[in-house]
Amino acid sequence: MTFTRRDILKSFLGLPLALAACRSNVSEISFDGEIVGANANLGHILREQRVFEVPENNWENIGVAIIGGGAAGLTAAWKFRKQGFDDFLLLELENRIGGTSASGSSNGFSYPWGAHYLPIPFKENAELISLLREMDLTEGFDESGEIVIKEQFRIREPEERIFYKGRWYDGLYLHTGETPEDVRQLAEFQKQLDLWVDWRDAKGRRAFVLPVANCSDDPAVTALDKISFGDWLREKGLTSERLLWYCDYACRDDYGLKLETTSAWAGLFYFCSRVPKSGVESQSFMTFPEGNGKFINYLAGTASDKIRKGQIAVEIIPTETGVDVICFNSETKEIRGIHARKAIFAAPVFTANYLIRDFKQNPPAHIREFEHNAWFVANLFLKDRPKSQFSRDFPLAWDNVLYESPSLGYVVSTHQTGIDYGGSVFTYYYPMTEKDGRAKLLSLDWKELSDICLTDLSRAHPNIRELTTRIDIMRWGHAMISPRTNFLWSGVREKAREPFRNIHFAHSDLSGIALFEEAFFHGLRAANEIFQRL
């Protein structure tokens, strides 16, 4: 079936905007760009279940093979190097390292392709703090022992703004036009959050904290996973349209899910896990032009001689003495094999059923419970910043959100430079929240996806097409794990974490929450498990 431009814009942006865009006849795009990054064809090699024979002289021996060059795999490699252990290799199927924390750089600009900030960790997260100190991002500790991040790495003001009915306003919660009932419900929502922030179980554990492994498993908390965040809000009598929008935005932002499909546990985790105590603001964010690519590039740099890009692990075979890994070089088409004593599986959990021989033959039921959602990210290269339509508009911020859009708006990658004029890169995020989101995303080409983000942004910036000189797009078919209702505390995460013979698992999937802190935790955990066994 062939879809018209109006069909596509209606599906992604809604009917009113689609009608207006088609009437304006501005569908032509006069600049270049491309779809970059994740190669869907490489993934299809795994699904084809092809048999690969390794020539006898193409085998090598290694202590540990790390499968996957995202944040978890790179953290494991970093940990090995810190411990003086060098007998390892990291295999990454793409030619770009970092997974959804990857970044790009061109024409003097750096920009993210996914994750773009990190909340300042609590003092209890000692190993993550040690990484930040090693990277020279800190300047000591405050009187309570919390880490102090150097000012240039904390998000500078203005941090956030929201576009609503032709105007930009400060913050992400829309106060303009709120009724007394809206005000009352927002206060009640905050009261409920404060209760959970201060809650502790019999062991003194918080209900929500990073990493997820440190959260309480008390039934009073885990029961929240059995209902949706939308149901929880309604149970509390919270039905304000703008409050529901705010909570729905939070779910789309961190999970790529809608309010009605997100676990209430995950919804409350978003609002509570980064707050030190009630009555105190959430931890500040740190960011860089390249987003979390800053951490990826550093971690990769500590083990660059051990990283092999463009290496697709096509089969992982547990043996009596270790693990055999068969690899396919996407450039040379060469087949090689690795005899490893141990392996760290740092790829998305669902791929285990395509890679591990025992799982291919007898797929574990718990693996099928790990569902992912799709996203697309567009980096728009601009020759100048868009000007506000009204002199009293809130100025361009780091994070810029459109209230009436299903997208997440855009982040300004040049925000931290302190230069508020001239060329820039806007990083636009669109989560595919529908069930068929992945197929829908992969069916569209570069021009169609570019038209979607330009049409969407034209709500706030009518001249966005004239200012744009290039758009590059990343289609993430399996961007993030989905913390849907009845998943997080169903027991499947615990099963997926258990080593299988000589294979240890490490990925943010195992937390059910796709955050850098979670990938970092699991990379450390898997590396430490192997230290104990070697």
NORLINNOR-V222256 format. One record per residue. N is the residue number from 0. PSI is psi in whole degrees, 0 to 359 (* if undefined). D_CENTER is the distance of its C-alpha to the mean C-alpha in whole Angstrom. Layout:
BEGIN
n & psi & d_center
N & PSI & D_CENTER
N & PSI & D_CENTER
END
This chain:
BEGIN
n & psi & d_center
0 & 135 & 32
1 & 130 & 32
2 & 140 & 30
3 & 167 & 31
4 & 319 & 29
5 & 320 & 30
6 & 315 & 29
7 & 312 & 25
8 & 323 & 25
9 & 317 & 26
10 & 322 & 24
11 & 326 & 21
12 & 353 & 22
13 & 157 & 25
14 & 312 & 29
15 & 315 & 30
16 & 323 & 28
17 & 316 & 29
18 & 315 & 32
19 & 319 & 32
20 & 318 & 30
21 & 326 & 33
22 & 330 & 36
23 & 344 & 35
24 & 50 & 35
25 & 37 & 32
26 & 342 & 30
27 & 139 & 32
28 & 123 & 29
29 & 7 & 31
30 & 175 & 29
31 & 175 & 27
32 & 182 & 23
33 & 164 & 22
34 & 124 & 19
35 & 172 & 17
36 & 224 & 15
37 & 123 & 14
38 & 109 & 18
39 & 331 & 19
40 & 328 & 22
41 & 319 & 21
42 & 327 & 19
43 & 333 & 23
44 & 322 & 25
45 & 320 & 23
46 & 337 & 24
47 & 346 & 28
48 & 39 & 28
49 & 153 & 31
50 & 126 & 33
51 & 126 & 33
52 & 129 & 36
53 & 124 & 35
54 & 145 & 38
55 & 324 & 40
56 & 8 & 40
57 & 19 & 36
58 & 148 & 35
59 & 159 & 34
60 & 139 & 34
61 & 155 & 31
62 & 307 & 30
63 & 131 & 27
64 & 125 & 24
65 & 122 & 21
66 & 107 & 19
67 & 125 & 16
68 & 35 & 15
69 & 194 & 11
70 & 322 & 11
71 & 312 & 13
72 & 319 & 15
73 & 325 & 16
74 & 318 & 16
75 & 317 & 19
76 & 317 & 20
77 & 316 & 21
78 & 317 & 22
79 & 314 & 25
80 & 320 & 26
81 & 330 & 26
82 & 2 & 28
83 & 19 & 30
84 & 119 & 29
85 & 0 & 29
86 & 64 & 30
87 & 163 & 27
88 & 146 & 25
89 & 127 & 21
90 & 126 & 21
91 & 126 & 18
92 & 331 & 19
93 & 165 & 17
94 & 357 & 19
95 & 130 & 16
96 & 153 & 15
97 & 348 & 11
98 & 223 & 9
99 & 3 & 6
100 & 12 & 7
101 & 163 & 10
102 & 172 & 12
103 & 170 & 16
104 & 130 & 19
105 & 151 & 22
106 & 34 & 25
107 & 1 & 25
108 & 143 & 21
109 & 149 & 18
110 & 155 & 15
111 & 158 & 11
112 & 8 & 9
113 & 244 & 6
114 & 136 & 5
115 & 11 & 8
116 & 165 & 10
117 & 122 & 11
118 & 143 & 13
119 & 123 & 17
120 & 153 & 17
121 & 160 & 20
122 & 335 & 23
123 & 338 & 23
124 & 68 & 20
125 & 319 & 22
126 & 323 & 21
127 & 321 & 18
128 & 325 & 20
129 & 326 & 22
130 & 315 & 20
131 & 321 & 19
132 & 319 & 23
133 & 326 & 24
134 & 1 & 22
135 & 43 & 24
136 & 357 & 22
137 & 164 & 24
138 & 34 & 27
139 & 201 & 28
140 & 152 & 28
141 & 185 & 30
142 & 339 & 33
143 & 5 & 31
144 & 5 & 29
145 & 146 & 25
146 & 143 & 24
147 & 121 & 25
148 & 141 & 22
149 & 141 & 24
150 & 323 & 24
151 & 347 & 23
152 & 353 & 20
153 & 144 & 19
154 & 123 & 18
155 & 156 & 22
156 & 151 & 23
157 & 142 & 23
158 & 315 & 20
159 & 150 & 19
160 & 162 & 21
161 & 139 & 22
162 & 126 & 24
163 & 121 & 26
164 & 52 & 29
165 & 358 & 30
166 & 152 & 29
167 & 137 & 26
168 & 156 & 26
169 & 142 & 25
170 & 180 & 22
171 & 344 & 20
172 & 129 & 22
173 & 102 & 25
174 & 332 & 28
175 & 125 & 30
176 & 8 & 33
177 & 149 & 32
178 & 166 & 35
179 & 326 & 36
180 & 322 & 35
181 & 317 & 31
182 & 316 & 32
183 & 316 & 33
184 & 324 & 30
185 & 320 & 27
186 & 321 & 30
187 & 320 & 30
188 & 315 & 26
189 & 323 & 26
190 & 317 & 29
191 & 319 & 27
192 & 318 & 24
193 & 322 & 26
194 & 317 & 28
195 & 326 & 25
196 & 321 & 24
197 & 350 & 27
198 & 139 & 28
199 & 146 & 28
200 & 185 & 30
201 & 338 & 33
202 & 5 & 31
203 & 11 & 30
204 & 144 & 26
205 & 156 & 24
206 & 318 & 22
207 & 123 & 19
208 & 160 & 18
209 & 135 & 15
210 & 166 & 15
211 & 330 & 16
212 & 338 & 18
213 & 1 & 20
214 & 153 & 20
215 & 142 & 24
216 & 21 & 24
217 & 139 & 27
218 & 330 & 28
219 & 331 & 28
220 & 311 & 24
221 & 338 & 23
222 & 337 & 26
223 & 340 & 23
224 & 346 & 21
225 & 350 & 24
226 & 161 & 23
227 & 161 & 21
228 & 324 & 20
229 & 317 & 22
230 & 320 & 25
231 & 316 & 25
232 & 316 & 25
233 & 324 & 28
234 & 329 & 30
235 & 4 & 30
236 & 22 & 31
237 & 103 & 28
238 & 6 & 29
239 & 130 & 28
240 & 316 & 27
241 & 331 & 25
242 & 318 & 24
243 & 320 & 23
244 & 315 & 21
245 & 316 & 19
246 & 323 & 18
247 & 319 & 17
248 & 317 & 15
249 & 318 & 13
250 & 318 & 12
251 & 323 & 11
252 & 311 & 9
253 & 337 & 7
254 & 347 & 8
255 & 24 & 9
256 & 160 & 13
257 & 166 & 16
258 & 321 & 18
259 & 348 & 20
260 & 350 & 18
261 & 136 & 16
262 & 140 & 17
263 & 327 & 19
264 & 314 & 18
265 & 321 & 15
266 & 315 & 16
267 & 327 & 18
268 & 318 & 16
269 & 317 & 13
270 & 338 & 17
271 & 334 & 19
272 & 340 & 17
273 & 11 & 17
274 & 121 & 20
275 & 315 & 23
276 & 164 & 26
277 & 146 & 27
278 & 359 & 28
279 & 145 & 26
280 & 159 & 23
281 & 156 & 19
282 & 142 & 19
283 & 159 & 18
284 & 151 & 15
285 & 144 & 15
286 & 168 & 14
287 & 160 & 16
288 & 322 & 16
289 & 10 & 14
290 & 217 & 11
291 & 358 & 10
292 & 337 & 12
293 & 314 & 14
294 & 320 & 14
295 & 313 & 13
296 & 324 & 16
297 & 311 & 18
298 & 317 & 17
299 & 325 & 18
300 & 333 & 21
301 & 346 & 23
302 & 31 & 23
303 & 327 & 23
304 & 351 & 26
305 & 1 & 25
306 & 131 & 22
307 & 112 & 23
308 & 162 & 21
309 & 23 & 22
310 & 108 & 23
311 & 117 & 22
312 & 110 & 23
313 & 341 & 25
314 & 139 & 26
315 & 122 & 26
316 & 106 & 30
317 & 137 & 31
318 & 180 & 34
319 & 328 & 37
320 & 354 & 36
321 & 228 & 32
322 & 132 & 30
323 & 132 & 30
324 & 122 & 28
325 & 128 & 28
326 & 147 & 27
327 & 122 & 27
328 & 117 & 27
329 & 341 & 25
330 & 307 & 28
331 & 347 & 31
332 & 18 & 31
333 & 144 & 32
334 & 127 & 32
335 & 162 & 31
336 & 150 & 31
337 & 124 & 30
338 & 108 & 32
339 & 150 & 30
340 & 323 & 31
341 & 161 & 28
342 & 146 & 24
343 & 118 & 21
344 & 98 & 19
345 & 23 & 15
346 & 166 & 14
347 & 141 & 12
348 & 321 & 15
349 & 335 & 17
350 & 347 & 18
351 & 325 & 20
352 & 345 & 22
353 & 344 & 23
354 & 315 & 23
355 & 121 & 25
356 & 314 & 29
357 & 324 & 30
358 & 327 & 27
359 & 322 & 27
360 & 328 & 31
361 & 79 & 30
362 & 124 & 27
363 & 138 & 26
364 & 325 & 25
365 & 334 & 22
366 & 324 & 20
367 & 344 & 21
368 & 349 & 19
369 & 103 & 15
370 & 143 & 14
371 & 157 & 11
372 & 165 & 11
373 & 153 & 11
374 & 161 & 10
375 & 144 & 12
376 & 129 & 11
377 & 130 & 15
378 & 114 & 16
379 & 120 & 19
380 & 122 & 22
381 & 142 & 24
382 & 344 & 28
383 & 161 & 28
384 & 142 & 26
385 & 142 & 27
386 & 145 & 30
387 & 146 & 30
388 & 337 & 32
389 & 140 & 34
390 & 335 & 35
391 & 6 & 34
392 & 146 & 30
393 & 137 & 28
394 & 168 & 27
395 & 131 & 24
396 & 181 & 21
397 & 310 & 18
398 & 127 & 16
399 & 113 & 18
400 & 140 & 17
401 & 115 & 20
402 & 320 & 21
403 & 22 & 23
404 & 145 & 20
405 & 352 & 17
406 & 179 & 15
407 & 8 & 13
408 & 216 & 15
409 & 157 & 15
410 & 139 & 14
411 & 109 & 17
412 & 337 & 16
413 & 5 & 20
414 & 318 & 20
415 & 345 & 20
416 & 339 & 23
417 & 6 & 26
418 & 113 & 27
419 & 31 & 27
420 & 166 & 29
421 & 197 & 29
422 & 156 & 26
423 & 173 & 23
424 & 124 & 19
425 & 126 & 17
426 & 113 & 14
427 & 135 & 14
428 & 133 & 11
429 & 111 & 12
430 & 135 & 11
431 & 93 & 13
432 & 352 & 14
433 & 163 & 18
434 & 321 & 19
435 & 23 & 20
436 & 321 & 17
437 & 312 & 16
438 & 321 & 20
439 & 317 & 20
440 & 313 & 17
441 & 346 & 19
442 & 347 & 22
443 & 146 & 22
444 & 182 & 23
445 & 315 & 22
446 & 318 & 24
447 & 318 & 24
448 & 323 & 20
449 & 319 & 21
450 & 322 & 24
451 & 310 & 21
452 & 325 & 19
453 & 318 & 23
454 & 319 & 24
455 & 311 & 22
456 & 340 & 22
457 & 345 & 26
458 & 315 & 26
459 & 333 & 26
460 & 87 & 27
461 & 335 & 29
462 & 23 & 30
463 & 326 & 26
464 & 323 & 28
465 & 331 & 30
466 & 340 & 28
467 & 131 & 26
468 & 343 & 27
469 & 148 & 24
470 & 126 & 21
471 & 143 & 18
472 & 137 & 16
473 & 124 & 13
474 & 114 & 13
475 & 100 & 10
476 & 327 & 12
477 & 69 & 10
478 & 309 & 7
479 & 149 & 6
480 & 146 & 9
481 & 108 & 11
482 & 64 & 13
483 & 171 & 16
484 & 138 & 19
485 & 26 & 21
486 & 310 & 18
487 & 318 & 17
488 & 31 & 21
489 & 350 & 22
490 & 349 & 23
491 & 329 & 21
492 & 319 & 18
493 & 320 & 21
494 & 319 & 23
495 & 338 & 20
496 & 337 & 20
497 & 133 & 24
498 & 145 & 25
499 & 105 & 26
500 & 246 & 30
501 & 19 & 28
502 & 127 & 25
503 & 144 & 22
504 & 139 & 19
505 & 110 & 16
506 & 152 & 12
507 & 338 & 9
508 & 324 & 11
509 & 347 & 14
510 & 342 & 13
511 & 3 & 12
512 & 123 & 9
513 & 79 & 5
514 & 152 & 6
515 & 319 & 8
516 & 324 & 11
517 & 318 & 11
518 & 318 & 10
519 & 315 & 13
520 & 313 & 15
521 & 328 & 15
522 & 317 & 16
523 & 315 & 19
524 & 313 & 20
525 & 318 & 21
526 & 318 & 22
527 & 323 & 24
528 & 319 & 25
529 & 322 & 27
530 & 318 & 29
531 & 332 & 30
532 & 338 & 31
533 & * & 32
END
